[in-house]
Amino acid sequence: MSTPCCGNPQAPPSGGNDEEESQQTLALQFVLTGVCLITLLDAWLAPWYMPNVHWLHQAILYTAAYLTGGWFPMKGVLEDLRSFHFNVNFLMVFAAIGAALIGQAVEGAVLMFLFSLSGALESFASGRTRKAIRSLMKISPSEANVLRDGKEERIPVSTLKVNDILVVRPGERFAGDGVITEGNTSVDESSLTGEAIPVDRGPGSRVMAGTINRFGSVQVKVDREVSDTTLAKIFKIVDEAQQQKAPTQRLIEKWGGPYTAIILAGTALTFLGGWMGAHEAWRASLYRAMTLMVVASPCALVLSIPSAVLAAIAAGAWRGILFKGGLAVELLGHVQVVAFDKTGTLTMGKPRLAEARYGEGMQPKEILSQVAAVEQHSEHPLARVLVDETRRQKIAFAEATSCKAVPGMGMQGRMNGADIWIGSEAFICLNGGMEPWARDTLVDYRTRGLTCLVAATNKTLAVFGVSDTLRPGAPRAIEGLKRLSVKSVMLTGDHAASATQFARQLGLDSFRASLLPHQKVEVLRDLSREYETVAMVGDGVNDAPALVSAQVGIAMGGSGSDAAMENADVVLMSDAIERVPEILSLGRRTRAIIRQNLIFAIGVIVVLILGTFLTKLDLALGVVCHEGSTVLVVFNSLRLLAGRGNK
């Protein structure tokens, strides 16, 4: 047997190309429901305005009410019967037919009307959520202006290629991801990041497909395939998230088949027990059995979780928060501690060279030339500092060979036949050690909160002190977590002295310093043993293992690496780290609404079942309460969409 569900073969399809068909189906649902009501009232009131009404007249009207009210449910029943599956549609239709067989056609018609109306309202409510998600798709332009052979052409976006030059005028959306080559503008990124304030962009700045060019014409060199843009990844993430189910939802569905069997068995026993055991009239026993079948159907229970999760996914998407499934949404409501990467997450990720000390007799420009020659092969932010400083001073790079990165340690290369190392103190010590003056310098720099890099060959060449700046929203993020009673922990590869400086400045609960990527994973495992649920926030390639290891991984999508975004459970499409508490709050609100839905749905079922046996509950009243509870559960979930436009 299949999982019992509200059927909703009535529910409109949700595919992007089926939006018009969805609207037509929803309209047909309401039309058929209206016709069902009219024919039901006509049949019921006929004896009042037609005293000598023929029974055939009423039979035709009731038949019309059954057919129109049961049109969509019956389609589902016939499809299910072909594969021997039974769900709520079967239970409802069978109960309505049973009511007609015992001379209660009016109650059966009322059941069909309310079931049809409930299905239409559920489709309408669920459609609001799907519409919120589908509206994201509309931000992708279908055509783009491209410069080819010196001439401007308008082409379909699907034919864009890497290295094409886009011409984007004020008010137009960027058709692809790329880098501005000419012009200055202000870009509205709210559709992707949730940030309402436009950001200034000029030559060398990255722009994303789907964002809006507010001022000035610009030219953009496309650097990603259409299928690999940030916007395309958002569509993929949201689409996959809708298909994934929360653990509690999977649990309910697991027991759905047995529950349906119990309902059918209970219906049969109620009928036989009343008729043969208690010697009731068969009509009375069948009536009670049909009532039990209706009120025990778990429509509201089954919809309690998916309706809330889908609404949360839609609400998050409108705020620039992408959930990769129901599991992430549900787990966020249980997070007790959040671990943060430092560089690029809590800080701007754009460090600068604050100080440098060179070995005796060393020429600063010569050392920078050699160091930059090796560091230019690294993607680490600290390496870029030395490369950028060398370029700023207009110093030519030396020739270096055999350059390779040692993860978590630094860079190694060869120059003039000798090895050169640039990286952490531990890296230099592993490859020969440091001179006393360098050790003293490290102590001095770290005391002042500077991050240190050391360059050495067979002797220490230089010690560089690098400083980073906090993200403006980092203090607000930590304050927000404190208000939620959530602990904050910083994980960094920096030395303890530098980490201490940042931790004090932010008011973090704790930190772990001098960590290699695999050690961050070990720390997260330790935290998981201490706390129920741990979240990790990161942005870099080296954060990917930690994001996977945490129960919930949150990636910074604005400046984050593709690896971080792919391995995270939640993607924050802007660099506004102050939104991390908002993510947790949405998770908690979703958990609270799911709990409300479950308690309400189970409570209604229990009360109606008791009423069936203790008070001889009317079938019509049972239908009203059953269908009403289903609609209320869906609309309660839609409260998560409230204010979604306020980004």
Sequence and secondary structure as in RCSB ss.txt:
>XXXX:A:sequence
MSTPCCGNPQAPPSGGNDEEESQQTLALQFVLTGVCLITLLDAWLAPWYMPNVHWLHQAILYTAAYLTGGWFPMK
GVLEDLRSFHFNVNFLMVFAAIGAALIGQAVEGAVLMFLFSLSGALESFASGRTRKAIRSLMKISPSEANVLRDG
KEERIPVSTLKVNDILVVRPGERFAGDGVITEGNTSVDESSLTGEAIPVDRGPGSRVMAGTINRFGSVQVKVDRE
VSDTTLAKIFKIVDEAQQQKAPTQRLIEKWGGPYTAIILAGTALTFLGGWMGAHEAWRASLYRAMTLMVVASPCA
LVLSIPSAVLAAIAAGAWRGILFKGGLAVELLGHVQVVAFDKTGTLTMGKPRLAEARYGEGMQPKEILSQVAAVE
QHSEHPLARVLVDETRRQKIAFAEATSCKAVPGMGMQGRMNGADIWIGSEAFICLNGGMEPWARDTLVDYRTRGL
TCLVAATNKTLAVFGVSDTLRPGAPRAIEGLKRLSVKSVMLTGDHAASATQFARQLGLDSFRASLLPHQKVEVLR
DLSREYETVAMVGDGVNDAPALVSAQVGIAMGGSGSDAAMENADVVLMSDAIERVPEILSLGRRTRAIIRQNLIF
AIGVIVVLILGTFLTKLDLALGVVCHEGSTVLVVFNSLRLLAGRGNK
>XXXX:A:secstr
        TTS    GGGHHHHHHHHHHHHHHHHHHHHHHHHHHHHHHH TT  HHHHHHHHHHHHHHHTHHHHH
HHHHHHHTT   HHHHHHHHHHHHHHTT HHHHHHHHHHHHHHHHHHHHHHHHHHHHHHHHHTTS SEEEEEETT
EEEEEEGGG  TT EEEE TT B  S EEEEE  EEEE HHHH   S EEE TT EE TT EE SS EEEEE S 
GGGSHHHHHHHHHHHHHH   HHHHHHHHTHHHHHHHHHHHHHHHHHIIIIIS   HHHHHHHHHHHHHHT  HH
HHHHHHHHHHHHHHHHHHTTEEE SHHHHHHHTT  EEEEEIIIIIB S  EEEEEEE TT  HHHHHHHHHHHH
TT   HHHHHHHHHHHHTT      EEEEEETTTEEEEEETTEEEEEE HHHHHHTT   HHHHHHHHHHHHTT 
EEEEEESSSEEEEEEEE  B TTHHHHHHHHHHTT EEEEE SS HHHHHHHHHHHT SEEE S  HHHHHHHHH
HHHHHSS EEEEE SGGGHHHHHHSSEEEEETTT  HHHHHH SEEESSS GGGHHHHHHHHHHHHHHHHHHHHH
HHHHHHHHHHHHHHS   HHHHHHHHHHHHHHHHHHHGGGGTTTT  
